[in-house]
């Protein structure tokens, strides 16, 4: 009897301690479901929240400071290539954080900015490549209007770090989410019609991008999400330029989708190696290619009625012309961008960016699951 009572008392004490510990822990974590209070983003126009202005960015798309850009959410242009928010904006919202300020808007950048970096910074810039700009100049690829590359963004990040104290830097790498948005599609686009092969671009891009990721990981980054390339053959630009017999089972441009798929395979192979080399870091791959294709396969599930036409543009059959793109006098916007995937022929609508965000944060299109990254961060608190 005595031993039974002792066992019961011991069990009761253990349960009490466990309950107290759980309550105490919950009380010390302001938002137990969203453990990151800072996000640092890199990428191209799919992630850029304002580091570009009209007259900059990729050829033919230099009007993002003009209406109807921003018409859906902000009701004005915000130098985002969309009618509203981007995937990175929805990521910030999901963590109860404000939208990330573009690096070039920071007070500390040039003294003229107004933004602060309380909850992170966005270094992504539209038209950016992975491969250095000098490569495209050397090969006389004048379509590239954007001199910035991932190296430029890393340089901005290094300058940003110089404004921080030692303790701030340690906390930044250990406690922040690093969101590496899609980048590298421009590298392929800028070499269309040239003698530079896709294999050359892929090899140079993957090796350069891997060095970029390793630079961050060597600094101590612990939580990183890396987006792959989307199904580029389903973008309006590709549909309008490719031969009509170059189509896959989804009706998209087969050659372009195969190119993105092959690139993503090489990227995933490198990420697998990095996970082994940096076992204390959590590196998540966001499968943009398959997520995009899932929407194409069943658009009505996501409220989409138009898969290929651009919402903003002009001309038939895709409401898109290379030299009369969104923001020019000839272009007009559709009444309901929420029913479209493509916004201006290359970039996506806010509705599509929201679907992608949901698929990455809560769905099955990340490996490992994004929730795994969140749990690891929570366990470190």
N, C-alpha and C positions, 0 to 999 in steps of 0.2 A: 504493500500500500504506500509506504514511504517513497519508494522509488518511482511509483506511478505519479504521486503528487509532485515530486521533483521534476519529472518529465513534463507534466502539464504546465507547471510554473515556468520552466525553461522555455517551453514553446510559446507561452503567452508573452514572456519578456521579448523573445525574438521577433514575434509578430508586431509588438508595440514599437520596438526599435526600427523595424522595417517601415512601418507606417509613418513614424515620425521622420525618418530619413527621407521618405518619398515626399512628404508634405514640405519638409524643410528645403529639399532640393528644388521642388517646384516653385517655392516662394523666392528662391534666389535667382531663378532664371526668368527674366521679364517675359520672354516669348519662347516657350519650350519647343515650339514647332519650327521656329525660324532662328537658328542659332547664330547667323551671320549678321553683323551690323555694318559690314563694309564689303563692297564688291569692286573689283578692278577688272575692266573689260578691254579687250583688244579685238581687232577684226577690220572689216571693210564697211561698205555702205549698208549692209544688212544689220550692222550693230552701231554705226556712227550716230550719235545723238546731237551733233552740232559742231564737229571739228572741220566741217566743210561749209562752203558758202556758194552762192551762184557764181558761175564762171570757173569753178573748180570741179574736181571729180572727173569721172570717165567721160570720154568724148560722146557728145549727143545728149548728155544728161546733166547739163550745167544750169538748171533752172530751179533748183530745189528751194531757193529762197522766195519763190513766187507762188501765188495761188495756182491751182487748188491743193498744193501740198499742205498737209496738216488739217484739211477741212473737217475730218470726222471727229477728232477728239479735242485738239487744241484750238480749232477754229481759225487757225492762222499757220503760216509756214514756220517751222522750228528748225529748219535745216536737217530734217529727217527725210530719207527717201521713202515716204509712205504718206497715206492719207491721215495717219495718226501714230499710235505707239508701235514700237518695235518689240521684238522678243525680249530684249534686255530690259525694256521698260516694264514688261509684265513680270519678269524675274524679280526686279526691285520691288514692285508692288506686292508680290507674293510673300516677301519677307518684311513687309511693312516699312520699307525704306523709300525715300524720295527718289526721283529719277536721277540717274548718274549725270553729273555735270561733265561736259566735254572738257578735255584737258586744256584746250586753248582758251577757255573761258575763265579759268581759275585766276584769282587775284595774284597768286604767287608766280604765275607764268610770265606775265609782262607788266604787271602793275595796273593794267587797264581792265582786267576781268572783274566780274562781280560775283562769280560762284565760289563756293567753299567746298572743301573735300571731306566734310564731316562723315559721310557714309560711302566714300569711294570716289573713283574717277573713271571716266571713259576715254581710252586712248585710241579707239577705233577711228579710222578716217576713210572716207569714201574713195573708191578707185584704187585703194592700196593693193600692192602685190606682196607676195612672199619673197620673190626673187628681187634683188636690188635693181633699182631704176637703171643703173649703168648698163645692165645686161640688155635692156630693151633699146637703149640709145645706141649701143654698139651694133645691134642687129637692125637698125633703121626702122624700128617699129613705132612710128610717129603717132599711132592711135592712142598711145599711153599719154594722157594729159596730166596724170597724177604722179609727181615725183616721190611720194611717200611709199614706204614699204614697211614690212613688219619690223625691220631694223630701225626705221624712223620712230615707230611707236615704242620700241624698247628704249631708244635714246630719250624720248620724252619721259618715260617711266624712270629712267636713271636720274634725270634732272629733277623730277618730282621727289625722288628719294632724298636728294641733297637738301631738301627743305625740311626734312623730318629729323627728329632726335633719335638717338640710339634705341631707346625703349619703344618709341613709336614704330620703328622699323621692325623690331623683333615681333611686336604684336601684329603688325600688318601681315607678315608672312605666315605667322602661326594661326591667325584667327580670321583671315579674310577669305572670301570666295574669289577665285580668279576664273573669270568667264572668257574663254577664248572663242570668240565668234567665228563664223565661217570666214575663211580667207584663202585665196589661191585661185578662185574662179577667174579673176581678172588676168592672172598670169597666162591662162589658156586663151582667154578671149583676145588679149592683145597680140597673140601670135597667129590668129586666124589668117589663112591665105599666105603665110610666110613659109620659108624653108625650115623653120625651127620645128622639130617634131614634138608631138605630145609626150613621147617618152623622155625627151630631154627636159621638157618643162616639169614633168612629174618628178624626175630624179633630182633636179635642182631644187624644186619647191619642197619636197619632202625632207631633203637633207638640211636645207636652210631652216625650215619650220621646226625640225627636231632640235637643232641647236638653240633656237629661240626658247623652246619649252625647257630644255636643259638649263639654260641660263636662269630661268625663273626657279626651277627646282633646286638648283645649286644655291640659290639665295635663301632657300628655306620654305618655299611655298608648299603648303600641306594639302590644300583643297583646290582642285582644278577641274573644270569641265571644258572639253574640247569638242567643238562642233565639226562634223564632216561637211562635205559639199552637198548641196541639195541636188535634186533631180533636175539638172540644168537644161536637159532636153525638153522639159515641160514649160519653160519660160517662154513668154511671147516672142522675145527677140530670136531665140533659137527656132521657134516654129515658123517665123516669118522669113528667115534666111535660108533654111535648109530645103533640100529637094523634097517634093511631096512623097517620094517613095522611100525616104529615110525616116521610117516610123516604127515604133515598137508596139507591143500589144496594148499599151495604154493610149496610143495615139500621139505620143511624144516623139521627139527626135532621138532615134536610136543611137546614132554615133555620139551625140553629146552626152546622153545618159550613160553609155558605156564608158566614156572618158571619166565621168565623175565617179562611177562605180569602181573603176580600176584605181583611181586616185585614193578613194576611201579605203580600199583594201590595203594599200601600201601604208596609209596613215595608221590604220588600226594595228598593223604589224609593228610599227615603231612604238605605238603607245603600250603595247604588250611588253616590249623590251624595257621601256621606261618604268613600268610598274615593278619589274624585277629589280632594276637598278636603284629605284627609289622606293623601297618597301614601306617607308613611313608616310609617304604621300598617297592621297586618294585621287586617282586620275580617272575621270568619267568620260566616256565617249558618247556624244549625242549624235544619233543616227538620223541626220537630216534627210538623207537620200530616201530611206524607207518611210520615214514620217511623211514626207512630201507625197510620195507615191500612194500612201494609204488614203490621203485626201483625194487624189486623182481617181482612185479606184471606187470610192464611195463618197462623192462630194455632198450629196444630200444629207448625209449623217452629220455634216459640219455646217449645214446651212448654206452651202455653196451651190450656185446654179450655173456659173460660167467658169470653166476650167482653164481656158487658153486665151481668151480675149483680154486685152488690157482695159482696165476701168478708165484710165486717163490717157488720151491720145487722139489719133485721127487716122482714117483710112481703113480699107478692107483688105483681107477678111478679119484681121485681128485687132482693129482699132489701134494700129501701130505703124509709124513710119520713123525710120532712123533719124531723119533730120527735122522732124516735127513732133518731138516728144513732149511729154507732159510739162506744162509750164510755159510753153510757147503759145503764141497768139492763135495758132490753128487748132490747138488741142482743146478738148473739152472732157469733163469728167462725167462718169455715169452717176445716176441718181442714188444708187445704193451700193457703195463699195463693199459692204459686208457680204454681198453675194458673189464677189469675185475673189480669185486667188491672186491674180496679177494686178498690180496697181498701175505701173507706168511702162510695163513691158519687160523690165529686168528685176524690179523690186516688188515686194509683196504688199498686199493690203494689211491694214491693222488686224482685220478679222483673221487672216491667214497667219500672221505673226502670233496672234493669241492662241490659235490652234497648235502651232509649233511649240509655244511655251508650255502649254498644258501637256503635250505629249512628252516633252523633256522632263518636266518637273514632277508630273503625277502619273505618266503613262509608262509604256514598256519600251520606249525607244532610246533608252540610255543603257550603257553597259560599263560598269555595273549600274544598278538602279540609282537614280539621284537620291532616293531615300536612304540608300546605304551611306552616301557621303554625309547626309544630315545626321544620321545616327552616330557616325564616327565623331563628328564635331560635337554633338551633345555629350558623348561619353568622355570627351576631353575637358569639359567644363568643370 
